[in-house]
Every structure is written in structure tokens, then in C-alpha cells.
Amino acid sequence: MSTQRLRIAVVGHTNTGKTSLVRTLTHNRAFGQVRDQAGTTRRVATAELVAESGACIELFDSPGLENAPELIDWLDQQPGARHDGPARLRRLLDDPDAVERFDHEARVLELILQVDVALYVIDAREPVLEKYQDELAILGLCARPIVAVLNFTASPDSRETQWREALARVQLHTVMAFDAAVREPATELRLFEKLASLLDAHRAVLAAWLDHRRGEEARRRQAALMAIAGALIDIAAFAVEADADSEADQKRAWQSVQDSVRGREQVLIDTLLELYRFGRDDLEDDDGLPLSEGRWYRDPFDTETLRHYGLRASGYAAAGVGAGAAIDVATGGLTLGAGALAGALVGGAAGVAQGAGRRLRARLRGRVTLRVDDPVVRLIMARSLELLVALVHRGHGSPVRIRTDLARAVGHQRLPRSLRRARYHPRWSALIPGGGSSPAHHGVLETLAVELAAFMESHGEACTLR
């Protein structure tokens, strides 16, 4: 077999999560069928992992093993060399009656005889039963390396320790905990590293794939952080003027701000879902992410939403216009107060002075400026990071609710310096015609992405199953 192509069979008892594992490894939620019933996979299905170098890993998802105890008895009754495993299995595969009787087992065994290694997937929530030991005994006759993959180990019902002890008793020591429902990028890499240590002839292809996956994960994460940073700057910098003496004009302007912000947040959601290879259709009737059909459950301008994230509108909110609005009164839209504004001007804070000057001139023209209040920006930042963490850690195979403490942590933080600076530069917002494109804007965008990454790292991206 070519050392530039590694062939892996994913095998195991019925309904242990084999297809879920392939979905998670390929980051492809559309692969195969996943249902909580036995025998969902009826035939061998193939997926490929291809690195930039051309190195390829083929994954073969197989039907579930169902009748190992009877097959063991059948094999024991056959004549021939007892210790020549492949020859014993060949007699089985050459017998039409036996193939029909042991349909699933025959397909799996024929597959394993053609591949380089098998991943034996175990539902770690299941008790250790003799039928599983029979399956391993049969698979061992194929004379191929076997890696035991303990699935669903994050479940409170996991029997991981008992399984490891049982596998050691049958001399299977190459064991890997890999929960297909909760994707951990580091764990995914460790699986391929374990295969590399086991398969000397395929070390190069596995090294190429590991390099590819590490680079892909880093690029995806950076793109996600830049997407969040871009949306936050668009929202924080966005401002709309209205007639200072017209409540109706101010409410109209505020409605425009809300519509623009909601639309921008939805674009961000769609971008993050696409980056991590999920889609709105994948989330229908699915509570695996904090979304409903690709949208947040709660409106960002609802006071109850703010409370849910431990936030409340600031004292500068424009209560007459609506929740989540900030409006200039006498300081040009700043939440500084007149004394602080004067100090900033005298101190030479150029960005503050420039932004304040525009707003003061507008106020003198009988205009006021409306923008999103700080707590709303913090809320959008909080749940954007919450979504990113959920996507990073969620496997493509099984819908499992993810809990993260990032959202509430953000709620108690001051806005990052980059966003506070964006408040004074409405032209940085792509929500206004011709806005959002300048060297200064791009520099702040990159800085904010770094700040967001540091914040996530400081909180450990800690996630648990809900």
C-alpha cells in the first residue's frame, strides 16, 4: 500500500458512534446518518482527509457488528490452522451461506483485511460485556493494528476506567479517549499522533496531515476572531444623527440602529457557522448550540437579555428612545461628563477631541447622535465569544449542549480599549455608507482580535456538558 495514502477502518458494535467519529474527524456534519437506533449504517461509506502535500487519509465507516458470539462459534467449528487468522476469515468470506448469515460481520472483516489500521469504537457508557470481547477476538484475526477509541467519555455515565481495564486484559493497550460529541482540537491531533507512533510506514502521511490540521485550526480560529472583532467595531462605532427636538425622529433613527445591529450580528453568526462547517439547516430542531435555527434566542436590545448576561443599561441610556440606546445630551454623545471631556481636550487626547468636536458641532446644529449603549456592545461581544467556544469544542457527530463561563465573564469586563477608541470614529463602521475601510481601522481590528484571544485564553475556554 502507498505510504502517501493511509486507509483507516472505523469499526465497532452497532450504535457506538462510528459515523459521529468520522463526522468529527472530517468536520463534515453531512457525512452519513446519525440516529439513536441500531444498524443505521448499512454499507461501507468513505471520506477523505487530504493535506496540501497530497498526502491522503481514507476513513471507512462500516456497519455495526451485531452477531460476534455466534460467529466465534462458527469459526471454532471450521477445520484448518487455528492460529492463521486471515486464512480462517477467508474461509468465512468465501462461503456464500456464511456471508449471508453474518452479513455485517463479513463486510467489516473484508474491509479490515484491505486497510492499514482499524479504529474500534466503544460506547464508554455501555457495560463491559462478553460480546464486545468476542468482537475484539474476531477483529484480532485480521492481523491488522487496532486502536480502541472510547467514545462518549464526557458523559456522566462513562465507564472509561472499566473499559481500559477490560481492554488491557485482552492485550489491547493502544487506547484513546475521543468523545465525538465534544470536539477537542488537541485530542483530535493526539489521535493522529498515536497512529503515527503505531504505523512507522505511514509516519510521513500522518505528519503531513498533522501539519495541515494544525495550520487549518489556527487559520480558522484567527479568521473567527477577526470576524468577531470586525462586527464589534462596526457596532461600537456606528452612530446615527437625529433631530434634537423631535422624539419621533429620534425613535426612527434608533429603530434604524437596532435593525442595522441585528443584521450585522446575524452576518457574524453565519460567518462563524460557515468557518466551522455548520449551517442554519444543521441547527433546525437541534439544541446543540446556543441558537435557534441559526439565530440567537434573545434580542440584544431586550432588558431581560441584558439581565441574562449579568448586564444592565448604563445611566447614560436614552430611556425615552428605547433600551440599549445611548444619546448625547450636552457632551456630544460621550459618557464622560463635561469636566472629564474638558480634561481630555486639554490633555491632548486627539481621538477623543476629534470625535467630541463632531458631536458638539452636531448638537449646535440641533442634532443629537444615537448609538448602541456599552452594555449592549458587551453583550454582543459576550455571546459572540460564547458561540465561538461552542463551535470550537462541538463535534460534528452529536448535538450536545456546551456551557461556557465566557459570556458572564465578559459581562463584568470593561470594553476593550480598541472598542472604546472606536466610539470616537463613526467612519470605522461598515454600517454607514463608505465606512469601515482605512489603515487606522485595520490596525484597530487586528489589535482587537489579539485582545479577544487574550481574554479567551485567560479564561481557559472552560467548557462542560450541559
Buried (B, 14 or more C-beta within 10 A) or exposed (E): EEBBBBBBBBBBBBBBBBBBBBBBBBBBBEBBEBEEEEEBBEEBBEBEBBBEBEBBBBBBBBBBBBBBBBBBEBBEEEEEEEEEBEEBBBEBBEBEEBBEBBBBBBBBBBBBBEBBBBBBBBBBBBEBEEBBBBBBBBBBBBEBEBBBBBBBBBBEEBBBEEBBEBBEEEEBEBBBBBBBBBBBBEBBBBBBBBBBEBBEEBBBBBBBBBBBBEEBBEEBBEBBBBBBBBBBBBBBBBBBBBBBEEEEBBBBBBEBBBEBBBEBBBBBBBBBBEBBBBEBEBBEEEEBBBBBEBBBEBBBBEBEBBEBBBBBBEEBBBEEBBBBBBBBBEBBBBBBEEEEBEEBBEEEBEBBBEBBEBBBEBBEEEBBBBBBBBBBBBBBBBBBBBBBBBBBBBBBBBBBBBBBBBBBBBBEEEBBEBBBBBBBBBBBBBBBEEBBEEEEBEEBBBBBBEBBBEBBEEBEBEBEEE
